[in-house]
Amino acid sequence: MKINKILFLLLFFPTIIFSQHTIKVTFSPATDFTWAILYKNAPTNTKFIAQSRIVDGDLVFNLDEKATTGIYKLVYAVPQNDYNFDIIYNGEEDIELTFNLIDGTVFQKSNENIMLNSYLTEMTLLGSDLETRYLKENTEASAITSIFKKQKELQKSYEEKSEGTLVQHFIRANQPYIPNELETPANYVKNATTNYFTNIQFNDEVLQSSNFLIEKSLAYITGIETEGMSKEQSLNNNVDKIAAQTRSLDLNFQKYFMRKLWENLVSYNLISTANYLAERYLIPIANQLDDAVLVLKLTQFKNLSIGNLAPDFILDDGSGKKLSELDIAENYILVFWSSGCSHCLKEIPQLYQLSEELNSTKYKVIAIGLEEDTFKWTNEVIKYPNFINVIKLKKWNNTIVSEYGLTSTPTYFVLDKDKKFIAKPESFDDLKAYLKK
């Protein structure tokens, strides 16, 4: 009997056709989105899967037979840590969703993702109703206990419906505190805070491979205030509570998790808290894992944070003075540049013109040239007699580069009279805006 070659292949290799699935996303407004990148998450890393242009708001990723089940991350803008969302892929279904910055993700296809969104929506509505009623005086006890009952029923229902699926990990971990009997508002808040981590398993690899643990941790850090503590003390105390949850876990996961948490705190502009986390937890972990690059990055960031003293250096202007010894202005503008840098040769004259318009006792410009030799620099600086012109040889190998975390020229800093950082403009336009403000 002859068997058609295509039929033969289908009999033995059905996954070639039948196991391929797609992720389809419709972004709106379409003009706001241009590119997307898909990653597969793991507890300590992300693996690049594909990237694609978003055409008229539409995006399609084809997942071949090698695509494994798990949590995927779709990045739609930069910085990537801020603009992304998770997608659960169970290897058995196509996924379709819409996305915009107001409503977030709304899934049309994918049972697990739809189930999770439904659960979160229903539980959030009950939580909002509970909060509203607790804030009202003379609310009937039956109304409160009714909500608790609905929460328990909803949790049980979704746990049963999600049995054996990836989404169950998130549903179980997201279970709120539900008391067995009526409590005063104060006791409810106290107990809800105490039991915040009861159902969150930090050792769950599915949760570790998603944004869930980071989002829950950030909500705790920024949302819980401890009576009798300042805001900063309270934030740091909350970081300690998070660290306690991860202390017994794999060191590589601790580093990965704490670094993501640090990055989010920085993006929230909670710089003092980010530095506390780095100094107390992340730097010691990085040292244990011999990650000198991360230690340097965290140390540089802390040293260059707003409010810290700028690293000192000799001015090299013949006076023998150091930066810390200057006492001629209320503020100082540091600019690191190079006579071989085309951007610098365009911006330094603009900075000089700007400095002429400023009150000389309020602002003084210190221009630090990173140079291989003195020849070109000498011919340039004669154009800027009102600057304090400093030269640092060996260019990128000069120690000042590491001390100020320099990666490009020109780079600007603004210091107060005590030589503490008060601004770190990212460009000349940012510097102008800051000074004019």
Secondary structure, DSSP 8 states (H G I E B T S, - for coil): ----HHHHHHHH-THHHHT-EEEEEEESSGGG--EEEEEEEETTEEEEEEEEE-BTTEEEEEE-TT--SEEEEEE-SSSTTTSEEEEEE-SSS-EEEEEETTTEEEEEE-HHHHHHHHHHHHHHHHHHHHHHHHHSTT--HHHHHHHHHHHHHHHHHHHHHTTTSTHHHHHHHT-----SS---HHHHHHHHHHTTTTT--TT-HHHHTSSHHHHHHHHHHHH---TTS-HHHHHHHHHHHHHHHHTTS-HHHHHHHHHHHHHHHHHTT-HHHHHHHIIIIIHHHHHHTT-HHHHHHHHHHHHTSTTSB----B--SSS--BGGG--S-SEEEEEEE-TT-HHHHHHHHHHHHHHHHS-TTTEEEEEEEEESSSHHHHHHHTT-TTSEEEEEETGGGSHHHHHTT--SSSEEEEEETTSBEEE--SSHHHHHHHHH-
